[in-house]
Amino acid sequence: MTEPQVFRWLLDVQHLWPSPLGDSHRTGATAQWGNTHAAKEALDFLPLNEREKALRFFAPRDAKLSLASSLLKHRAIVRACRVPWSAAIVGQDANRKPCFIPSIQGTPKVEFNVSHHGTLVALVGCAGDNCKLGVDIVHIDWAKDYPSVLKNGFPKWARIFESVYSEREMRDIIGYQTGEREQEADISGKLRHFYAHWCLKEAYVKMNGEALVASWVQELEFRNVKVPLPLSRTPSSDCAGLWGQTYNDAEIWLRGVRVADVQLELQAYGEDYLIATAGSSTGNTFSAFKKLDLLQDVYPTDRDTDQGEVHAL
């Protein structure tokens, strides 16, 4: 069996590089975190501009996500392009999408995309340049969203984001029927459906190198959107670990024409996460997400100092 063309990684930073001040937003909290042994060791694996970027965040939890994102990008380049860690230079393309900037002509290419939210960081990647990729993670903040929906009603809450959705999508979102009788379960179901749309749309526009500010975002529609259930509401035989359900049959419509040459997948993770992956070719195979171990799978090793010897993740 051949290796899947698109590799997908997941790293949970919740217990990595702990901050002496926890999730404090106090002035200097990130600087203090950056001076801890664990954080400093990780930051030293990155070039100066990426270290500075992580340390500019006000809260340590955001700095950790930035740090993890950078580390995964470097690991993806080393893995796919067979270059030493020092040559894994991350730059930006014309749309400011992160990409590999090889220093030697003829170096293999790699496509990758990263997303982070909550405590999770995801990277999807593919050797070569024949496939564009996008990934998006949504961590549903029940504590923030539920009271707002309860106070203002779901239609009013949803219309705050109507600049992102087409009129048809807004009708689908506002009119979505959960089948739940209890108010709390009904609101939770509507929120999961809303964020399923959001996650799919974000992954697609990131695949194209843009974001939800793309001028055509309202002309992009997702139809037949099914909401993957978390593991707690799924028969255990259907899922593994913390993964819930997976759906890959959402329809993509752009300017009234169905898009048929893009592969989509939407997955539930834990109780509060949705992860969407988009690939520009239906011929590519998505691997299952691999949950990475920081020391074994991410940090550079002695093997990464010699060109051609890399981890096989």
GIDAGI-V668557 format. One record per residue. N is the residue number from 1. RES is the residue in one letter. PSI is psi in degrees with one decimal (none if undefined). D_LAST is the distance of its C-alpha to the last C-alpha in Angstrom with 1 decimal. Layout:
BEGIN
n = {N | N}
res = {RES | RES}
psi = {PSI | PSI}
d_last = {D_LAST | D_LAST}
END
This chain:
BEGIN
n = {1 | 2 | 3 | 4 | 5 | 6 | 7 | 8 | 9 | 10 | 11 | 12 | 13 | 14 | 15 | 16 | 17 | 18 | 19 | 20 | 21 | 22 | 23 | 24 | 25 | 26 | 27 | 28 | 29 | 30 | 31 | 32 | 33 | 34 | 35 | 36 | 37 | 38 | 39 | 40 | 41 | 42 | 43 | 44 | 45 | 46 | 47 | 48 | 49 | 50 | 51 | 52 | 53 | 54 | 55 | 56 | 57 | 58 | 59 | 60 | 61 | 62 | 63 | 64 | 65 | 66 | 67 | 68 | 69 | 70 | 71 | 72 | 73 | 74 | 75 | 76 | 77 | 78 | 79 | 80 | 81 | 82 | 83 | 84 | 85 | 86 | 87 | 88 | 89 | 90 | 91 | 92 | 93 | 94 | 95 | 96 | 97 | 98 | 99 | 100 | 101 | 102 | 103 | 104 | 105 | 106 | 107 | 108 | 109 | 110 | 111 | 112 | 113 | 114 | 115 | 116 | 117 | 118 | 119 | 120 | 121 | 122 | 123 | 124 | 125 | 126 | 127 | 128 | 129 | 130 | 131 | 132 | 133 | 134 | 135 | 136 | 137 | 138 | 139 | 140 | 141 | 142 | 143 | 144 | 145 | 146 | 147 | 148 | 149 | 150 | 151 | 152 | 153 | 154 | 155 | 156 | 157 | 158 | 159 | 160 | 161 | 162 | 163 | 164 | 165 | 166 | 167 | 168 | 169 | 170 | 171 | 172 | 173 | 174 | 175 | 176 | 177 | 178 | 179 | 180 | 181 | 182 | 183 | 184 | 185 | 186 | 187 | 188 | 189 | 190 | 191 | 192 | 193 | 194 | 195 | 196 | 197 | 198 | 199 | 200 | 201 | 202 | 203 | 204 | 205 | 206 | 207 | 208 | 209 | 210 | 211 | 212 | 213 | 214 | 215 | 216 | 217 | 218 | 219 | 220 | 221 | 222 | 223 | 224 | 225 | 226 | 227 | 228 | 229 | 230 | 231 | 232 | 233 | 234 | 235 | 236 | 237 | 238 | 239 | 240 | 241 | 242 | 243 | 244 | 245 | 246 | 247 | 248 | 249 | 250 | 251 | 252 | 253 | 254 | 255 | 256 | 257 | 258 | 259 | 260 | 261 | 262 | 263 | 264 | 265 | 266 | 267 | 268 | 269 | 270 | 271 | 272 | 273 | 274 | 275 | 276 | 277 | 278 | 279 | 280 | 281 | 282 | 283 | 284 | 285 | 286 | 287 | 288 | 289 | 290 | 291 | 292 | 293 | 294 | 295 | 296 | 297 | 298 | 299 | 300 | 301 | 302 | 303 | 304 | 305 | 306 | 307 | 308 | 309 | 310 | 311 | 312 | 313}
res = {M | T | E | P | Q | V | F | R | W | L | L | D | V | Q | H | L | W | P | S | P | L | G | D | S | H | R | T | G | A | T | A | Q | W | G | N | T | H | A | A | K | E | A | L | D | F | L | P | L | N | E | R | E | K | A | L | R | F | F | A | P | R | D | A | K | L | S | L | A | S | S | L | L | K | H | R | A | I | V | R | A | C | R | V | P | W | S | A | A | I | V | G | Q | D | A | N | R | K | P | C | F | I | P | S | I | Q | G | T | P | K | V | E | F | N | V | S | H | H | G | T | L | V | A | L | V | G | C | A | G | D | N | C | K | L | G | V | D | I | V | H | I | D | W | A | K | D | Y | P | S | V | L | K | N | G | F | P | K | W | A | R | I | F | E | S | V | Y | S | E | R | E | M | R | D | I | I | G | Y | Q | T | G | E | R | E | Q | E | A | D | I | S | G | K | L | R | H | F | Y | A | H | W | C | L | K | E | A | Y | V | K | M | N | G | E | A | L | V | A | S | W | V | Q | E | L | E | F | R | N | V | K | V | P | L | P | L | S | R | T | P | S | S | D | C | A | G | L | W | G | Q | T | Y | N | D | A | E | I | W | L | R | G | V | R | V | A | D | V | Q | L | E | L | Q | A | Y | G | E | D | Y | L | I | A | T | A | G | S | S | T | G | N | T | F | S | A | F | K | K | L | D | L | L | Q | D | V | Y | P | T | D | R | D | T | D | Q | G | E | V | H | A | L}
psi = {131.2 | 153.5 | 138.5 | 140.8 | -35.2 | 115.7 | 146.2 | 128.6 | 152.3 | 131.0 | 127.1 | 118.8 | 5.0 | -44.0 | 11.6 | 146.8 | 61.0 | 146.6 | 137.2 | -26.7 | 14.7 | -135.6 | 27.2 | 143.5 | 18.0 | 147.6 | 130.9 | -2.3 | -42.0 | -38.8 | -41.7 | -41.1 | -42.8 | -18.1 | -3.2 | 154.9 | -45.3 | -47.4 | -41.7 | -39.1 | -45.5 | -43.5 | -33.0 | -15.1 | -9.1 | 155.2 | 163.0 | -44.2 | -33.9 | -32.4 | -45.8 | -37.5 | -44.9 | -40.0 | -9.3 | -16.6 | 142.0 | -39.2 | 137.7 | -34.8 | -34.0 | -35.1 | -37.1 | -41.5 | -40.9 | -43.6 | -48.4 | -41.2 | -44.8 | -43.5 | -40.9 | -36.7 | -45.1 | -41.8 | -38.6 | -41.5 | -45.4 | -43.0 | -46.7 | -32.7 | -6.6 | 51.9 | 156.8 | 159.6 | -39.6 | -21.4 | -1.3 | 78.6 | 124.6 | 123.6 | -154.4 | 145.3 | -168.0 | -26.3 | 11.3 | 23.7 | 130.2 | 139.8 | 168.2 | 130.4 | 93.5 | 143.6 | -12.2 | 129.1 | 138.8 | -2.8 | 137.9 | 153.6 | 164.9 | 141.5 | 134.4 | 160.9 | 147.0 | 145.9 | 149.1 | 146.0 | 149.7 | -117.5 | 8.4 | 143.4 | 128.5 | 142.5 | 134.0 | 139.8 | 162.4 | 129.1 | 144.7 | -169.9 | 26.5 | 5.7 | 132.1 | 143.3 | 149.5 | 146.0 | 146.1 | 136.1 | 134.9 | 125.2 | 113.3 | 119.2 | 85.4 | -40.4 | -28.5 | -46.5 | -40.6 | -49.4 | -35.6 | -42.7 | -41.0 | -37.1 | -44.8 | -12.4 | 145.9 | -43.3 | -44.2 | -40.9 | -45.8 | -34.5 | -10.6 | -27.9 | 18.7 | -16.2 | -15.6 | -26.0 | 154.6 | 167.7 | -39.0 | -43.6 | -40.3 | -38.2 | -42.8 | -41.9 | -48.9 | -34.8 | 5.5 | 130.6 | 120.7 | -23.4 | 3.3 | 140.7 | -35.2 | 137.9 | -44.6 | -44.7 | -36.3 | -46.0 | -41.7 | -41.4 | -40.2 | -39.2 | -41.7 | -39.9 | -43.0 | -48.6 | -22.8 | -45.2 | -46.8 | -46.9 | -45.0 | -43.7 | -42.7 | -43.7 | -40.8 | -48.0 | -30.2 | -36.3 | -37.1 | 2.9 | 9.8 | -166.9 | -171.7 | -2.4 | 1.6 | 139.3 | -23.1 | 11.8 | -34.3 | -16.2 | -3.6 | 120.2 | 145.2 | 126.4 | 161.6 | 40.8 | 117.9 | 146.8 | 112.6 | 133.9 | 150.1 | 166.2 | -36.2 | -20.0 | 18.8 | 138.4 | 130.8 | -26.5 | -16.4 | -17.7 | 169.4 | 147.3 | -127.4 | 3.1 | 136.5 | -144.4 | 160.6 | 134.6 | 142.9 | 24.6 | 19.0 | 142.2 | 140.5 | 127.4 | 130.9 | 118.9 | 40.3 | 2.5 | 132.8 | 134.3 | 120.3 | -10.2 | 26.3 | 135.8 | 131.1 | 145.8 | 136.0 | 126.6 | 149.5 | 141.5 | 129.8 | -155.5 | -22.3 | 1.4 | 145.2 | 139.0 | 124.0 | 139.4 | 135.1 | 134.5 | 140.3 | 3.0 | 130.1 | -9.0 | -13.0 | 147.2 | 127.1 | 127.6 | 163.4 | 149.2 | 133.7 | 123.5 | 120.3 | 149.4 | 128.6 | -49.7 | -42.3 | -32.5 | -20.4 | -54.8 | 144.8 | 149.3 | -179.6 | -30.4 | -25.1 | -3.3 | -14.1 | 128.1 | 135.4 | -10.2 | 108.9 | 167.3 | 148.1 | 94.7 | none}
d_last = {15.7 | 13.9 | 10.4 | 11.2 | 12.3 | 11.6 | 8.3 | 9.6 | 9.0 | 11.9 | 13.2 | 16.7 | 18.8 | 21.8 | 22.0 | 20.3 | 22.6 | 25.8 | 28.8 | 32.2 | 33.9 | 31.4 | 31.3 | 34.6 | 35.6 | 38.1 | 38.6 | 36.6 | 34.1 | 31.1 | 32.5 | 33.0 | 29.4 | 28.2 | 30.2 | 28.6 | 26.7 | 23.4 | 23.6 | 25.0 | 22.2 | 19.6 | 22.0 | 22.6 | 19.1 | 20.3 | 23.1 | 26.5 | 26.7 | 23.6 | 24.8 | 28.2 | 26.9 | 25.3 | 28.5 | 30.8 | 30.0 | 32.8 | 31.0 | 28.3 | 26.3 | 26.0 | 25.2 | 22.3 | 20.9 | 21.5 | 19.8 | 16.6 | 16.7 | 17.1 | 14.4 | 11.8 | 13.5 | 13.4 | 9.7 | 9.3 | 12.0 | 10.8 | 7.6 | 9.8 | 13.1 | 12.6 | 15.0 | 15.6 | 15.3 | 19.0 | 19.0 | 16.6 | 19.7 | 19.7 | 22.9 | 24.5 | 25.7 | 29.3 | 28.6 | 27.0 | 23.6 | 20.9 | 19.6 | 18.5 | 21.7 | 21.3 | 24.0 | 24.3 | 25.5 | 23.4 | 20.0 | 17.5 | 17.3 | 14.8 | 15.9 | 14.7 | 16.6 | 16.6 | 18.9 | 20.0 | 22.9 | 24.1 | 21.5 | 18.4 | 16.3 | 14.3 | 12.5 | 12.3 | 11.5 | 12.3 | 12.9 | 16.7 | 19.5 | 20.7 | 19.5 | 20.2 | 18.4 | 19.6 | 18.6 | 21.0 | 21.1 | 24.6 | 25.7 | 29.1 | 31.5 | 34.1 | 36.2 | 36.8 | 37.0 | 38.9 | 42.0 | 42.2 | 42.2 | 44.6 | 47.0 | 46.9 | 45.9 | 42.8 | 44.2 | 45.3 | 41.9 | 40.0 | 42.3 | 41.3 | 38.3 | 40.2 | 39.6 | 36.0 | 37.0 | 39.4 | 42.6 | 41.3 | 38.2 | 40.4 | 42.6 | 39.7 | 38.4 | 41.8 | 43.1 | 40.1 | 41.4 | 39.3 | 41.8 | 41.8 | 45.2 | 44.4 | 44.2 | 41.2 | 39.1 | 40.5 | 39.5 | 36.0 | 35.6 | 36.9 | 34.6 | 31.5 | 32.8 | 33.5 | 30.0 | 28.5 | 30.5 | 29.5 | 25.8 | 25.9 | 28.2 | 26.2 | 23.0 | 25.2 | 27.0 | 23.9 | 22.5 | 25.9 | 25.5 | 28.1 | 28.6 | 31.2 | 33.9 | 33.6 | 37.1 | 36.3 | 34.5 | 37.6 | 37.7 | 34.2 | 34.6 | 32.5 | 34.4 | 33.9 | 31.5 | 30.7 | 29.6 | 26.8 | 28.0 | 26.3 | 25.5 | 28.8 | 30.7 | 28.6 | 29.2 | 26.7 | 26.1 | 24.8 | 21.9 | 19.4 | 18.8 | 20.1 | 19.6 | 22.9 | 24.0 | 22.4 | 24.7 | 24.2 | 27.8 | 29.1 | 31.3 | 31.1 | 34.5 | 35.2 | 38.9 | 40.0 | 37.9 | 35.1 | 31.7 | 30.2 | 27.4 | 24.9 | 22.4 | 22.5 | 21.0 | 22.3 | 21.0 | 22.6 | 20.8 | 23.0 | 26.6 | 26.6 | 23.6 | 23.1 | 20.1 | 20.8 | 18.6 | 20.6 | 19.8 | 22.6 | 22.2 | 22.7 | 21.3 | 17.7 | 15.6 | 14.0 | 11.0 | 11.8 | 10.9 | 8.4 | 10.4 | 9.0 | 10.8 | 12.4 | 13.0 | 10.0 | 7.2 | 9.6 | 12.5 | 13.0 | 13.8 | 16.2 | 13.8 | 13.4 | 17.2 | 17.4 | 16.8 | 14.6 | 12.6 | 9.2 | 6.0 | 3.8 | 0.0}
END
